[in-house]
Amino acid sequence: MERLRVVVADDEEWVRATLVRMCESLGHQVVGQARDGQEAVDLAEQTAPDLLLLDIRMPHMDGLEAARAITERTFVTILIVTAHTDTAFIEQAAEAGVFSYLVKPITSERLAAAISTARARFADLLRLKEELGDLEQALTARKMIERAKGILMRDMGVGEQEAHRWLKRASSHHNQKIGEIARRIVALDRAGRR
């Protein structure tokens, strides 16, 4: 199991101490402890942990509010550790960006399993976000290439295939991606129309 940097948030000191001890026995480094949700949000920002263990019922800001606030600012694995088994809480936790939900009482084995599950879900989501980002970039590049082909067809009086061949040759000649060549053509065309 990978060594994680962990923030533990629970308003009950003995529960917090137990969670810290369990995390450390699993080989993780506890980088912060919070007594309430607002402290958890602040510590998440200050320490950039890999994992947050949050109780639900805490003063000032509950764990679900803290999870929402944290996920608005950063992408991190959050695990709810609570005595509450109400379905509404579980659904709210999922909506708040929580990756796993562990019901007290907790054992090291159950905590290890929940952390492993949460980290696997986090890794899956991270891959998906990267794929979507790549897809978005590809779509943007595709649109730019189509615009550039239109400009070349207009300015050079050639057909679509010849315009595409020209873009490919320019890409090869300048050792740049075809999308970058297309972006430059579109930018020059816009500048020329001003």
C-alpha positions in Angstrom: 0.0 0.0 0.0 1.3 3.5 -0.8 2.2 5.8 2.0 -0.3 8.6 2.1 -0.3 12.1 3.7 -3.5 12.2 5.8 -5.6 14.8 7.6 -7.9 13.4 10.3 -11.0 15.4 11.4 -13.2 14.4 14.3 -14.5 16.5 17.2 -14.0 13.7 19.7 -10.3 13.6 20.7 -10.2 9.9 21.5 -11.7 9.0 18.1 -9.2 11.3 16.4 -6.3 9.8 18.4 -7.5 6.3 17.5 -7.7 7.2 13.8 -4.3 8.7 13.9 -2.8 5.6 15.5 -4.5 3.3 12.9 -3.3 5.4 10.0 0.2 5.4 11.3 0.1 1.7 11.9 -0.9 1.3 8.3 2.2 3.2 7.3 0.6 6.6 6.5 1.8 10.0 7.7 -0.8 12.1 9.5 0.0 15.7 8.5 -2.9 17.3 10.4 -5.7 16.9 12.9 -8.9 18.9 13.0 -11.6 19.3 15.7 -14.2 20.7 13.2 -15.0 21.0 9.6 -13.5 24.5 9.1 -10.2 23.3 10.6 -10.3 20.4 8.1 -10.8 22.8 5.2 -7.9 25.0 6.4 -5.6 22.0 7.0 -6.4 20.6 3.5 -5.4 23.9 2.0 -2.2 24.2 4.1 -0.9 20.6 4.0 -2.2 19.3 0.6 -2.9 15.8 1.9 -3.6 12.7 -0.2 -6.4 11.6 2.0 -8.9 13.2 4.4 -10.8 11.3 7.1 -13.8 13.3 8.0 -16.5 12.8 10.7 -20.0 14.1 9.7 -21.2 15.7 12.9 -18.7 18.3 13.9 -19.1 21.9 15.2 -18.8 25.0 13.0 -19.0 23.1 9.8 -20.0 19.4 9.4 -17.9 16.9 7.5 -20.2 17.0 4.4 -19.9 20.8 4.2 -16.2 20.5 4.7 -16.0 17.9 1.9 -17.9 20.2 -0.5 -15.6 23.1 0.4 -12.5 21.1 -0.1 -13.5 19.5 -3.4 -14.4 23.0 -4.8 -10.7 23.9 -4.2 -8.8 20.7 -4.9 -9.0 17.2 -6.1 -8.3 14.9 -3.1 -9.5 11.5 -1.7 -12.1 12.0 1.0 -13.3 9.2 3.3 -16.2 9.8 5.7 -15.8 8.0 9.1 -19.0 8.2 11.1 -21.5 6.5 13.3 -24.4 7.6 11.0 -25.8 5.0 8.7 -28.7 7.1 7.4 -29.1 6.6 3.7 -29.6 10.4 3.2 -26.1 11.0 4.7 -24.6 8.4 2.4 -26.2 10.0 -0.6 -25.1 13.5 0.5 -21.6 12.2 1.0 -21.5 10.9 -2.6 -22.8 14.3 -3.9 -20.1 16.1 -1.8 -17.3 14.3 -3.6 -16.6 11.6 -0.9 -15.0 8.4 -2.3 -15.9 6.0 0.6 -18.0 5.9 3.7 -16.9 3.9 6.8 -19.3 3.3 9.7 -17.9 3.3 13.3 -16.7 1.3 15.2 -13.6 1.0 13.1 -10.9 -1.6 12.9 -7.5 -1.2 11.2 -8.6 -3.8 8.6 -11.8 -2.0 7.8 -10.0 1.3 7.6 -7.3 -0.2 5.3 -10.0 -1.6 3.0 -12.0 1.6 2.9 -8.8 3.6 2.1 -7.9 1.2 -0.6 -11.4 1.4 -2.1 -11.4 5.2 -1.9 -7.9 5.5 -3.5 -8.9 3.1 -6.3 -12.1 5.2 -7.0 -10.0 8.4 -6.9 -7.4 6.9 -9.4 -10.3 5.9 -11.7 -11.7 9.4 -11.6 -8.3 11.0 -12.1 -7.8 8.9 -15.3 -11.3 9.9 -16.5 -10.6 13.6 -15.9 -7.3 13.2 -17.9 -9.1 11.4 -20.7 -11.8 14.1 -20.8 -9.1 16.8 -20.9 -7.3 15.0 -23.7 -10.7 14.6 -25.5 -11.4 18.3 -25.0 -8.0 19.3 -26.4 -8.5 17.0 -29.4 -11.9 18.5 -30.1 -10.5 22.0 -29.8 -7.6 21.1 -32.2 -10.0 19.5 -34.6 -12.2 22.6 -34.7 -9.1 24.8 -35.3 -7.9 22.5 -38.1 -11.2 22.8 -39.8 -11.1 26.6 -39.5 -7.6 26.7 -40.9 -8.5 24.5 -43.8 -11.4 26.9 -44.6 -9.0 29.8 -44.5 -6.5 28.0 -46.8 -9.2 27.0 -49.2 -10.4 30.6 -49.5 -6.9 32.2 -49.7 -5.1 29.6 -51.8 -8.1 28.6 -54.0 -7.6 24.9 -53.3 -9.9 22.1 -52.3 -10.2 20.6 -48.8 -7.8 17.7 -49.4 -5.1 20.0 -50.7 -5.6 22.4 -47.7 -5.2 19.4 -45.4 -2.1 18.2 -47.1 -0.6 21.7 -46.9 -1.3 21.7 -43.1 0.4 18.3 -42.7 3.4 19.5 -44.7 3.7 22.7 -42.6 3.4 20.6 -39.5 6.2 18.3 -40.6 8.4 21.1 -41.9 8.1 23.2 -38.6 8.1 20.1 -36.4 4.9 21.2 -34.7 1.5 19.5 -34.2 -1.0 20.2 -36.9 -3.3 21.8 -34.4 -0.6 24.4 -33.5 -0.1 25.2 -37.2 -3.9 25.6 -37.6 -4.1 27.8 -34.5 -1.4 30.1 -35.9 -3.2 30.3 -39.3 -6.5 31.2 -37.6 -4.8 33.8 -35.4 -3.0 35.4 -38.4 -6.3 35.5 -40.3 -8.0 37.2 -37.4 -5.2 39.7 -37.1 -5.3 40.4 -40.8 -9.0 41.2 -40.6 -8.6 43.9 -37.9 
